[in-house]
Amino acid sequence: MLGIKNVYICNTEYPTKPISTLLMATQSKQKIALVAGGAGFVGSHLCRRLLSDGRQVVCIDNLHTGSLDNIRELMDDSRFSFIEHDIVNPLPRLGHIDEIYNLACPASPRHYQAKPLQTFFTCVSDTYHLLELARANDCPLLQASTSEVYGCATQSPQSEDYWGYVNPVGKRSCYDEGKRGAETLCMDHHHTFGTRVKIVRIFNTYGPRMSVDDGRVVSHFIVSALRGKPLTIYGDGRQTRSFMYVADLIDAICLMMKTNDNVTGPVNIGNPDERSIDELAGITLRLTGSASSTMHHPLPADDPPRRCPYITLAQTLLGWQPHVSLHDGLLQTIDYFRRVTEKE
């Protein structure tokens, strides 16, 4: 089996090494997992979990929204490798891979709307390249899809058999339609070539290592509260989301990868504890002890009024359900952001 050395490619912080130094022979029987987007919020948690489970991990990220800070302490682990690469472009030769996890796409509206063309092509092109890699290695690919495929849903909670209500030409469509296209690619590749694919639709996730400035509601509320700045609420605040702590998501991803090859999904992964944005603001202010005020701005176009997952399939198929309460998850996330902001 081929193992992957701990090297860094096209990275300004570390010396560039030629691609020929990537591969080394090893007698290790550890599985090799490729995590695309592994320096991002969710990806960095997944890299840690896979290492803990005895995997060798190859992390690929273009660092557009990911950060080396998220994986810095992993760099000294001989089982971990980082490659700076944009997988919109063809992948470098990597040797044998046993598992592929595709998390490579900006997930916050602020980031994906700032670069809509890049977002759409990341969703589609990187999925195609990783599907080809999965096919070549006869290994499973787990596709991180999103609840955004349901758009401004006309039913709630949203179940996997609901086709969604998406504006294909709106400001959010680069992400919504990009992820829908990625799901289509996965299933077409599966039906055409027998490629082993597994699709999870991830609902709003939060936790440590979220970016301070990503604009997502949990990070924005916490950072604003800690800095004593107003919390921005879009619309009247009655729109709902269902917030899942990142550790629960990672459990579900790992369980999904372990399923039989005939399990392709899609499977909703989320916490059905539905809360209004106003309620989240109040909880955040209470847990941070902040005296910050709230201010309202107009609701952005195509912002979903309700978002809540129907998770019966995940419960029956994976034996999974979320365990971390919003209260406990927010406390851990607040503690993380408190440490980050104290360094500023």
N, C-alpha and C positions, 0 to 999 in steps of 0.2 A: 504494500500500500504506500502511496505517496503522501507525505506529510508536508505541511506548508510552514516555511520558516517565518520568523517574526521580522518582516522587512517592511519598508515604507517606500512607496513609488510616487514620483511626481509630487513630492511634499516639501514645502519650503522649510519646514522645521527639522526635518530629518534628511540625512544624505540619500540621494537617489541611488538605487541599485538596479542593475540590469535585470530584465525579466528572467534570464536564465538562472539567477540565483534564488528564484522563488521556491523551487522544488528540491526536496531532499528525500532520499530513501530512508525509510524507517520501518521497523518491525512492529510498530504500535498497531493495535487493533482498534484504537479509538476511531469512531466515526468522524468524518470531516464535514462540518456544517458551514455553508456559505450564507452570510447575512448581508443582504443588500440594504443599504440605509442603516448600517449597524452603528454609526456614530450619532444617530438621532436619538430622540427621547425614548421611544419604545424600543428601537433597535439596540441601544446600549444596555437596556435591562435584559433583553433577550440574549445578548452575547454573554452576559454574566451567568445567566441561568444555564445556558448550554455548556459553558465551561464547568460549572458546578455539577452538571450531569455527566461529565466525563468526555465531552466532545473536544475535538480540535475545532477552532473557529477562524474562518476567514471573513473579515469584515471589509466590505467595500462601500465607500461613501465618497461623494464629490465635495462634501463639506459646505454645500451651499446653505443648508439649514442645520446640518449636523455639526458637531464640535469635537475636537480632539480632547477637550476637557472631560467629555462624557466617557471616554475610554482610556484616559491617560494611565490610570493605575493598572490597566490590563496589558500594557505594552511590554512589561518585563516577564510576562507569562509565555513560556516557550510554545505553548499550545495555541497562542493567539497571534493572528497576523492582521495587519491593516494595509489596505491598498487604496490609495486615493485615485478614484476613477469615476467617470460619469458613464453609467451603463446605458445611456442613450446611444453611446458608441459601442461597437463590438467588444466583447470581453477579452482580456488577455488569456493566454493559455495557462490553465491552473492545475492541470493534472486531475486526478480522480476526486469527485465530490460525492458525498453520500446523502446530503439533505440541502435543500435550498429554501431560504425564507426571503420573500420579496417585500421589504418594507420601504423601498426607495421612492419616496415622493413627499414633497412638503404637504403637511396636513392642516395647517392653519390658513384661514382665508386671507389673512394679511400677506402671507408668503406666496400662496399659489395664485392669487389675483395679481400680484406684482409682476409675475412672469408667467402669463397664461400659456403661451406657446410652449415654453420649456416644461410646464406642468403637464400639459396634454401629451407631449412626446415622451416625457418620462414615464407616464402611466402606460403608454402603449409600447414604445420601443424597448424600454428596459424589460418589460414583461416578455416580449417576444424573444429577446436575447437570452433571458433566463430559462424560458421554455425550451429553447434549442439546447441549452446546456443540460437541462434536466433530461431531455430526450437522449442526448449523447451519453449521459452517465447512467441512464435507466434509474433515476432517483426521483423522489417526490419533490414537488415544488409547492410551498404554501404561499398563496397569494393573499396579502393583506388588503382586503377591500374595505369598504366603509359604509356606514349608514347613510352617507350622502347619496348613495344610489337610489334611495327612496325619495329624494327631493322634498318638495313641500307636500308631504304625505297626506292623502285624503282619508287614511284610516290609521287608527292608533289603538293598541301598539302595532308596530310594523312586523309582519311575519315574512319568512323567506319566500313565500309564494306570492307576495304582493310585488307588482312590477314597478311601482313607483310613479311619481308625478314630477318629472324633471323638465325644467326649461332648457332646451338644447342650445340656446343662443344667449343665455344670460351671463352675468359676470362670474357666477360660480360654475358654469358648465365645463370649463376647462378641467376641473377636478371631478365633478359629478359624472360627466360623460366620459372623461378619461378612465375613471375607475370602472364604469360600466363596460367600456371597450376592453379593458384589461380582463374582466370576467369573461367576456365573449371569446377573447383570444385563448384563454385557458381552456375553456370547454371545447372550442373548435380544435385546438391542438390535441386535447384528450381524445376526442372522437376520431380525428384523422390519423393520429400516430400512436394512440394508446398512452400518451404521456401521463404520468401520475401527478395529478393536480389536486389541491385542497384549497378551497376558498373560504375565508372567514370575513364576515362583515362586522367591522369594529365600530362600536358606538363610543360616544365622547369619553375619552380616557384622560386621566390626569395623574400627577405624581411627581416625585423628585426627578430632576434633570430635564424638566420642561425648560424651554428657553425663556429668559426674563422678558424678552420683547417680542414673543411670537404672536401676541394679540389674542390668544384664546382666552375664553372668559375666566377660567379658574386662575391661570397665571396672572392675567391682568388684574383681577380683583385682589389677589393676595399681595402682589407687588405694590399696587396702588395703596392698599391699606397699610402696608409696612412703611411706605414712604410718606404717609399722611396726605396723600393726594386723593381727589374725588374718584369714585368708582363709576365708570361710564356704563350706563345701561342703555341698550338700543331698543327703541320702541317703548311700550308701556311696561315691559318687564314681566308680562304674564306668559310669554312664550316659555316652553319647557324643554329641558334636556334631561338625560339620564346619565349620571356621572359614574364611571367605573374606575377604580383604583388600578394602577398599572400592574401590580402583582397578580391581581385576578386575571387580567388579560394574558399575561405571560403563561400562567397555568393553563389557560384554554388553548393557546397556541401550541404548547407542547403536547397537550392531549390530542389535539387535532392531527398533529404530525404522526402520532402513534396509531391512528386508525387504519383500517384495512384499505387497500388500494381502491376498492369500489366506493369508498366514501370521498366524494368530491366536493360536497357542499353545494351552494353556499350555506353557511351556518352563522346565525346572528350571535355575536359575543358582546354582551353589554349588561348593565345593571338596570333592571326595570324600576328602580326607585326614582320615579319621575319628580323633578323639582322645577319650580319656576325660577327664572333668572333673578327676580326680586328676592325670592327666598334664599338663593345662593349668596346674594350680596349681604343679606342680613346675617347669615351664618358666618360668613367670612369676617365681617366686622366684629362679631362677638368673639370668635376664636382668636383673632389677632389682638383684640383689645384696642382696636383703632377707633379714633374719633373722626375718621374720614366721612365725608358726605357722599351722596350719590348724585349723579346728574344724568339726564336723559337726552339721547340723540335720536334722530330719525332712524327707523328700522331699515337696514340695507335691503335691496331688492332680492327677492327669492329666499329670504331668510326663513327657514322652516318654523311654523308656529308650534309644532309639537314633535318631540323625538323621544320615542320609548320603544325598547326592543321586546319582542315576543321571543322568549328563550327556551321554550319547551324542547325544541330540537337539540340544543346544546345540552340540556339537562338529561335527555334520554339517550342521546348518541354518545356524548362524551362523559356523562356523569359529572358534569360541571355546573356550578353556579357561583356567583360572586359571594365573597365572604367579608370583605372589608367595607365597613359602613362609611357613609359620607363623612360623618364626624371624625372617625379615626383616620381615614385617608387624608382629609384636609389638615389634620394636626401634623401628620408626617410631612405633608407637602409644605405647609407653613414653616415648619422647622428647617426644611431645606432652603427655602427662599430667604428665610431670616439670615442664615449663614452666608448666602450669596450676597445679599444686599449689604450686610455688615462689612464686606470687603470693598465696597465701592468708595 
